[in-house]
Amino acid sequence: MCEAFKLAEKAFDEGEVPVGAVIVMENRIIGKGYNQVELLKDATAHAEMLAISAACATLQQKYLKHCTLYVTLEPCPMCAGAIVWSKLQRVVFGAMDEKAGSCGTRFNITANKDLNHQVEIIQGVMEADSSFLLKEFFNSKRG
């Protein structure tokens, strides 16, 4: 989670919403990303989406069955869908997203029994740090 937080700090420094993500398999980072929506002018360039694409490229396969995603903010519906479709085993996240969180806070896409895969969720890891960084970012934008 510390590596994901470092990526969130990089996003913050680049003027992006500060979210970072890493995907780990057998104690090795195989994919990472941070929000690049503004830089790439792409609404899908969320940290999780970029990390999933990188991990799939590393493994040269579409499924991430034995992998864990660490992300500083609870995934949105788009990212939660990609998490389910890529068959990630587990998601560990920091801050909850009251508006769009899709791993239990607002929606629970990752546990939906109607889908072909459910994901283990661990929430609240480095929550205070992740929440603080997000609040600082949005306060600076409003200021």
N, C-alpha and C positions, 0 to 999 in steps of 0.2 A: 504494500500500500504506500510505502514511502516513495517508491519510484513513480507511482501514479500521481502522488502529490507534487513531486518535482515537475512533472509534465503540466500539471494544473498551474503551477507558478509560471512556467514558460508561456502558457496561454495568456495568463494575466499580463505578463510583461509585453506581450504582442497585441494587447487590446481585445483579446477574445474572452468569451465567458470562460472562467478558469475551471475547466474540467480536464482531468487527465485519466488515462486508462492504460493498463498493461494486462496482457494475457500470459499466464504462466502454465507451463507443462513440465512436470518432473523437476521443479525448483529452478527452471530456466525461463527467462522472458523470451517468448517467441513472437510477440506482437505488441506494439505500443502506439499510442496516439494521444493527441490533445485537440481540443476544439480548434477548428480552422475554417469555420463557416464564413467569416468575414474575408479572410485571406483568399480562400478559394472561390468565394461567391457561390457557395454550394450549401443549401439547407441540410444536406445529408452528411456534411463533414463533421459529425460529432466525434468526440474522442473514442467512444465505443465502436463506432462503425469503422473508423480508421484502424483501430487495434484489431478488430475481427478480420479485416481485409489483409492486414500485415501477417497475422497468425496463419491464416489460410494459405497465403503465399509461402510462408516459411515451411509449412508442413506439406504444401502442394496437394491440399485436399480441402473439401468444402465443410467437413465436420470437425468440431473441436471437442469431441466427446470426453476427453480426460483432462480438460483444461479449466482453469479458474480465471475469471475476469475480475480484476481489482479496478474500481473506478471511484472517483471522489464524490460524485453525485449520483443519486438513484437514477437509473436509466429511464428515458422517456418512452412513449409507446413505440416509436419507430425502432429505437435501439433494443427495446425488450423483444420486439418481434424478431429482429436479427439474431438476438441471443438465443431465442427458442429455435429458429430455423438452422442455426449453426450448431445446435446441440451442445452448447457449453454445459459443463457439469455444474458449475457453481459461479455465483456472482457475489462479490464482497464489495459493499459500497459504504461511503462515508455519510454524507449529508442526505437527509430525506428531501424529496421534492414534493411539497404540498400541492403544487399546481398540476404537475404532469408525471409524477412518479408512478412507474408501472411495474414495480416489484413489491407491491403491497401497500404503499401509502395512498395513492389515488386510484390506481387500477392494479390488477394483479395478473398481468399477461403471462408472466413466467411460471405461474402455478395453475394456469387454466387447464383443466382436465379435458377440455374439448380439443386441445391442440395435441400434436403428436409427441411432444416432449415437455417435461417440466424441469425446472432448474432450482437447485438448492440456493437459498438466499441467506446471506449473513449481512446484517445492517449495523451501522453505527461505528465502524472501524475508522478511527481518526475523524470522527464526526465533528468535533469542535474545531479542529484545524480547517477542515474542508468548508464548513459553514462560515467561519471567519473570513476565509479568502473570498468566497462568493459575496458576502456582505460588503467587504471592502471594495470589491469590483463595482457592484451596483451603486454603492454610495458615491464612488468617484465619478460614475457616469451621471448621477443625479446632481452632484455638487456643482 
